[in-house]
Amino acid sequence: MGPTRIARILSVMAGLCVAVGLYLGLVVAPPDATQGEVQRIMYLHVPSILTAYVAFTATFLAIFFIPLFYVLVVQVFGGKKSAVAAAPGLAVPAEEGH
């Protein structure tokens, strides 16, 4: 099973989970006693904002740590092009069994 097949399976599963979550949150959930039907938007809004927070944090970490890693590799290996070119490969683990 290759990485593209696993990605495809996980994408389909994620899509199904989103669809089920939207159905449960927007159709099945009962209205709130105080806010009525309006509170159902919380079932969509809160997960989406948390996803955005995770994306922004991952972007910040990538912006901060990738240049730092690059500088460390250049310092350790004396700026050799082959060592610098290997830096991105170190961040992505190789698939075992090949």
HELIX and SHEET records of a PDB file:
HELIX    1   1 PRO A    3  TYR A   23  1                                  21    
HELIX    2   2 LEU A   24  VAL A   28  3                                   5    
HELIX    3   3 GLU A   37  ILE A   41  5                                   5    
HELIX    4   4 MET A   42  PHE A   77  1                                  36    
HELIX    5   5 LYS A   81  ALA A   91  1                                  11    
END                                                                             
